[in-house]
Amino acid sequence: MKTLSTLALLTAATAAQAYTLDVNVGHSRLDNYDNVSLVGLGVGTQLNNEFHLGLNFGRKSISSAVSLVDAKATSATLDLTYNLSQGGIRPFVGAGVGGVRFSGDSIDTKNAFATKLFAGIAFQISSNVELTLTAQNSKFYSVQELAGGPKTNITSWDGVAGLRFSF
């Protein structure tokens, strides 16, 4: 009998740690730069019913006709998400920390620290697929456009739609 209860406990723990794949697209409003689109991809695991831990990659352009900036920002953040409720429609909040790499000649900084805070809602489409709508505030720290110029933080507000696949 003790073996059956241990087996049931292991099965429940395994079910809580489902692996996930996220595919995201959205729109980004950057302070002092042009508005751009963004794309993202994430892999993660559902730690339990409330918490999800994921490694998320995102890419967006940083451009401005006024300051002649034209670069790409590729970020990688480790995000922790807390689901506020269970069921077919679930609100969530979370935070992420990581780094960003800039490509292009118009930004002197090549790597910077990145953070994000986000909130959203998830709609269950099937037992393995969710539609997510997220508002997030992303920040890249100590970015230098010109060599020897001042360092600044790049802040953006992003609206993101995504699909989360659970395995």
Solvent accessible surface area in square Angstrom, and as a share of the most:
residue,aa,sasa,rsa
1,M,192,0.86
2,K,169,0.72
3,T,109,0.64
4,L,115,0.57
5,S,69,0.45
6,T,68,0.39
7,L,105,0.52
8,A,62,0.48
9,L,127,0.63
10,L,109,0.54
11,T,83,0.48
12,A,60,0.47
13,A,54,0.42
14,T,100,0.58
15,A,78,0.60
16,A,29,0.22
17,Q,100,0.44
18,A,28,0.21
19,Y,150,0.57
20,T,7,0.04
21,L,56,0.28
22,D,11,0.06
23,V,66,0.38
24,N,30,0.15
25,V,86,0.49
26,G,22,0.21
27,H,97,0.43
28,S,0,0.00
29,R,152,0.56
30,L,10,0.05
31,D,74,0.38
32,N,142,0.73
33,Y,25,0.10
34,D,66,0.34
35,N,77,0.39
36,V,19,0.11
37,S,82,0.53
38,L,15,0.07
39,V,84,0.49
40,G,16,0.15
41,L,89,0.44
42,G,0,0.00
43,V,77,0.44
44,G,12,0.12
45,T,29,0.17
46,Q,32,0.14
47,L,67,0.33
48,N,59,0.30
49,N,95,0.49
50,E,66,0.30
51,F,72,0.30
52,H,5,0.02
53,L,61,0.30
54,G,3,0.03
55,L,71,0.35
56,N,25,0.13
57,F,94,0.39
58,G,21,0.20
59,R,106,0.39
60,K,19,0.08
61,S,27,0.17
62,I,0,0.00
63,S,25,0.16
64,S,10,0.07
65,A,85,0.66
66,V,145,0.83
67,S,55,0.36
68,L,148,0.74
69,V,6,0.03
70,D,101,0.52
71,A,3,0.02
72,K,81,0.34
73,A,1,0.01
74,T,51,0.30
75,S,21,0.13
76,A,35,0.27
77,T,7,0.04
78,L,92,0.46
79,D,7,0.04
80,L,80,0.40
81,T,10,0.06
82,Y,84,0.32
83,N,4,0.02
84,L,95,0.47
85,S,48,0.31
86,Q,94,0.42
87,G,45,0.44
88,G,46,0.44
89,I,104,0.53
90,R,30,0.11
91,P,50,0.32
92,F,16,0.07
93,V,63,0.36
94,G,17,0.16
95,A,46,0.36
96,G,7,0.07
97,V,75,0.43
98,G,26,0.25
99,G,30,0.28
100,V,4,0.03
101,R,139,0.51
102,F,3,0.01
103,S,53,0.34
104,G,34,0.33
105,D,151,0.78
106,S,27,0.18
107,I,2,0.01
108,D,66,0.34
109,T,22,0.13
110,K,90,0.38
111,N,94,0.48
112,A,16,0.12
113,F,105,0.44
114,A,2,0.01
115,T,34,0.20
116,K,29,0.12
117,L,117,0.58
118,F,23,0.09
119,A,48,0.37
120,G,18,0.17
121,I,57,0.29
122,A,2,0.01
123,F,65,0.27
124,Q,89,0.40
125,I,107,0.54
126,S,54,0.35
127,S,96,0.62
128,N,85,0.44
129,V,33,0.19
130,E,21,0.10
131,L,61,0.30
132,T,18,0.10
133,L,79,0.39
134,T,22,0.13
135,A,59,0.46
136,Q,24,0.11
137,N,27,0.14
138,S,10,0.06
139,K,59,0.25
140,F,9,0.04
141,Y,68,0.26
142,S,59,0.38
143,V,0,0.00
144,Q,31,0.14
145,E,44,0.20
146,L,131,0.65
147,A,83,0.64
148,G,79,0.76
149,G,20,0.19
150,P,121,0.76
151,K,133,0.56
152,T,62,0.36
153,N,75,0.38
154,I,3,0.02
155,T,21,0.12
156,S,3,0.02
157,W,151,0.53
158,D,5,0.03
159,G,42,0.40
160,V,17,0.10
161,A,38,0.30
162,G,5,0.05
163,L,68,0.34
164,R,34,0.12
165,F,63,0.26
166,S,31,0.20
167,F,156,0.65
